[in-house]
C-alpha cells in the first residue's frame, strides 16, 4: 500500500540564504526505520526537481526519530533576492509530506495521527 509522508510523519522547514532545511519527524521507532529506508537524499532531490539546484544532504537523528535534509540552491538566491511567493521555503516542508512511500505494515498508516505519540 502507498501512503503519503503526511500520514506517518510531520515536517518543519526553514532557511539560511539559499539553503533550505527540512526536518522530517516520525511518531515512533518503526516509522523512523521506514523513513530511513524510503526517504533518501536522492529521492528528496527528485521530489523537488525544478526547485533544488544543488545537492541534498541527509542527516539521521535517531534520538529524535527525525531526518534532516539540507537542500542547497533551493531558494532562488534567498529571501533578499528571490521573487518567489515563498522565498523562505516555509511551505516546502508541507510539500515534502506529499511524497508517497510504500507502507509495508498491516493497518491504516494514519492510525494514531495527531495523538502526539512517539
N, C-alpha and C positions, 0 to 999 in steps of 0.2 A: 504494500500500500504506500502511496505517496502522501506526504504531508508537507505543509509549509513550515519553515522555521518558527513562524509566529505561533504555531500550535504547540510548540515544545520549548520555546526559549524567549528571552527578552533581549533587547539591544539598546545601546546608548551610543551616541556618536558625538564627536567634537572635532575641532580643527586647530591647526597651528600653521599659519601661512598657507602653503599649497598642499599640505599634508592632512589627510583625514584619518581619524582613528575611530574604529567601531569595536565596541566590546559586545560580545555575544555570550549571554549567561544562561546556563541550564538550571532546571529546577531540582535535579537530582543527579547522582553519580552515573546511573545508567544512561541518562540523556546526554550528559557530558561526554561519556565514552563514545556515544553515537556521533556527537558533533565533531570529535577529534577524527573519527573515521570518515565522515561525509563532507565536512566543510574545510577544504584545503585552501591555501592561498591562491592556487591556480583557479579553483572554482569560483572564488570570490572575485578575482580579476575578470573572469569570463562573464560573471553576472553583471559587472559594472562596465562591460565593454562600451567604448564610446565616451565614457566618463573619466576613467582612470588612464592616465598617460604614462605612468611609471610602474614600478614594481609594487607588489603587495607582499608584506611580511606578516607571518602569523606567529603569535606568542601564546603558549599554553600556560594557563594559570589554574592548576589543579585544585589548590586550596580554596579558590573562589568559584570553582566549577565554571570557568569562563575561558573564552578565547578572545584575544585582542588582535585585531587586524589593523595594520598601518598601511594606508593606501597613498602612495607617492604620486604627485601630479594629478590629484583628484579634484582640485577646487578652482581650476581655471585661473591660477595665479594667486588665489587667496582673497579674503574679504575686501581688501582695499582695491583690488584690481578686477575682480570678476564682475561680469554683468549678469550672471545667473540670478534667478529668483532666490535660490538657496545657496548663497556664496559661502556659508559657514558649514554646510554639509549636515545640518541638523536633521534633515529628513532622510538621509541616506542609511541611517540605522534601521528605520522602518522599511526602507527599500530592500535591505538585506533579508529582512524577515519574510519577504515574499519568495525567497529561494526554496524550491521544492527539493526534498530529500526522501530517500527510502525509509519507511518506518517498518522495521523488521519484527516488531513485537505484536502480540495479540492485543486487541482492545483499541479504544479510541485514543489517538495520540494527544488530544487536547484535554483528556480527563485530568482533573486536578489543576487545570489552568486557572490562574487568578487566586489560588489559595496562598501563594507566597511560600509554599513549602520548598525546601531544597533537599 
